[in-house]
Amino acid sequence: MKLFKRVMAMTMASIMVFSMAACGGSDSASTSGTNEAAPAEKEEEAAPAETEQEAAPEQAEEEAAPAENEAAPEAGGEAAAGGSGNIGVCIYKFDDAFMTTYRNALQEILEGKGYTVTFMDGKNDQAEQNNQINNFITQGVDALIINPVMTSAADQIIATVKDAGIPTVLINREPTAEQMSAYDKLVYVGCDARQSGTMQGELILDTPNKGDINGDGKVSYIMIQGDPENVDAQYRTEFSVKALTDAGMEVEELDLQRGDWDRNKGQEIAQNDLAKFGDDIEVVFCNNDDMAIGALQAIQAAGRTVNEDIYLVGVDALDAALNEVASGNMTGTVLNDANGQAAGAVDAMEALLGGKTYAAGEQSIYVDYVKVTPDNVADFQ
């Protein structure tokens, strides 16, 4: 009879433990408390007490401490850091060289942490990307990482994710602080494009003649811009030249054309400008490395020599550009740290999954650019 009572007591205690686990799992799959509670309870169930008398007190302790499990989501996102959750990632277009590097870094970090991650190619079409975002929300993803096709679409994107209550990290293309402030589960991770533009100008100022190759007292340049609607393109264009004028240099803009971040367009623009302006061109500013490599092809075809009768700078520090800097075929570039930004984006995402919210004015997280010259290029190869 005593044996029967002991068996019944243990059976009832086990039922209570399983009941607690079931209740905990009903809250949310993206919170740390629920994801960690069930494995911990299973471990204790798999390791029976040495005596029947010790089993009941241990179970009673678990029943008496639900507050610890409930507090876990506020403690910093252990479940998120453990890689539980489905993550949707929207990239503005897959065939962009820099965003390919960024995308690969994101995939390695997210999958390395154990997340289920799906990447979508926006194909440089904002309507297409909007559909992708809506589909991710319908599928019930736990968080979104979005590289907008157009910064002008920020209001619509933010409104969509806010209505769905999805923690979201925007990358690479920064909305305004006012736009960001509409949603406290929203963060931007990227670089300050003004810094990259300034560094491009400094690369020219660091040359022996500060960009004035022909000695006529002014720096004559062409500017191959990315997408003029993009804030990065705007700031790189403005601040590269501002660095020269702030240093007291007179400048002359021979041409400014839109290259859409594309190597072939960079080559075409530079080719036409070299034919039109010839030796008057002393500096070629490019908003990114892909366009700079295209411009290099045109420069070489025109019989010009970089760092002798013309200067050429880009941004991103793509492998191809690093090779050209090392070979003396580019004056320099500016490292746009894709790996650092990817790591920062995942950290911010996990903070959001852990319950963190961001106040207005504190929603942008920046990773520094770095100037790359022939002197330090080996450090980045």
Secondary structure as GFF3:
##gff-version 3
##sequence-region A 1 381
A	DSSP	alpha_helix	2	24	.	.	.	ID=ss1
A	DSSP	alpha_helix	32	46	.	.	.	ID=ss2
A	DSSP	alpha_helix	52	63	.	.	.	ID=ss3
A	DSSP	alpha_helix	66	71	.	.	.	ID=ss4
A	DSSP	three_ten_helix	72	75	.	.	.	ID=ss5
A	DSSP	alpha_helix	78	81	.	.	.	ID=ss6
A	DSSP	beta_strand	86	91	.	.	.	ID=ss7
A	DSSP	alpha_helix	97	112	.	.	.	ID=ss8
A	DSSP	beta_strand	116	121	.	.	.	ID=ss9
A	DSSP	alpha_helix	126	139	.	.	.	ID=ss10
A	DSSP	beta_strand	143	146	.	.	.	ID=ss11
A	DSSP	three_ten_helix	151	153	.	.	.	ID=ss12
A	DSSP	alpha_helix	154	164	.	.	.	ID=ss13
A	DSSP	beta_strand	168	171	.	.	.	ID=ss14
A	DSSP	alpha_helix	177	180	.	.	.	ID=ss15
A	DSSP	beta_strand	186	190	.	.	.	ID=ss16
A	DSSP	alpha_helix	193	205	.	.	.	ID=ss17
A	DSSP	beta_strand	218	225	.	.	.	ID=ss18
A	DSSP	alpha_helix	231	246	.	.	.	ID=ss19
A	DSSP	beta_strand	250	258	.	.	.	ID=ss20
A	DSSP	alpha_helix	263	277	.	.	.	ID=ss21
A	DSSP	three_ten_helix	278	280	.	.	.	ID=ss22
A	DSSP	beta_strand	283	286	.	.	.	ID=ss23
A	DSSP	alpha_helix	289	301	.	.	.	ID=ss24
A	DSSP	beta_strand	311	313	.	.	.	ID=ss25
A	DSSP	alpha_helix	319	327	.	.	.	ID=ss26
A	DSSP	beta_strand	333	335	.	.	.	ID=ss27
A	DSSP	alpha_helix	338	353	.	.	.	ID=ss28
A	DSSP	beta_strand	364	366	.	.	.	ID=ss29
A	DSSP	beta_strand	370	372	.	.	.	ID=ss30
A	DSSP	three_ten_helix	377	380	.	.	.	ID=ss31
###
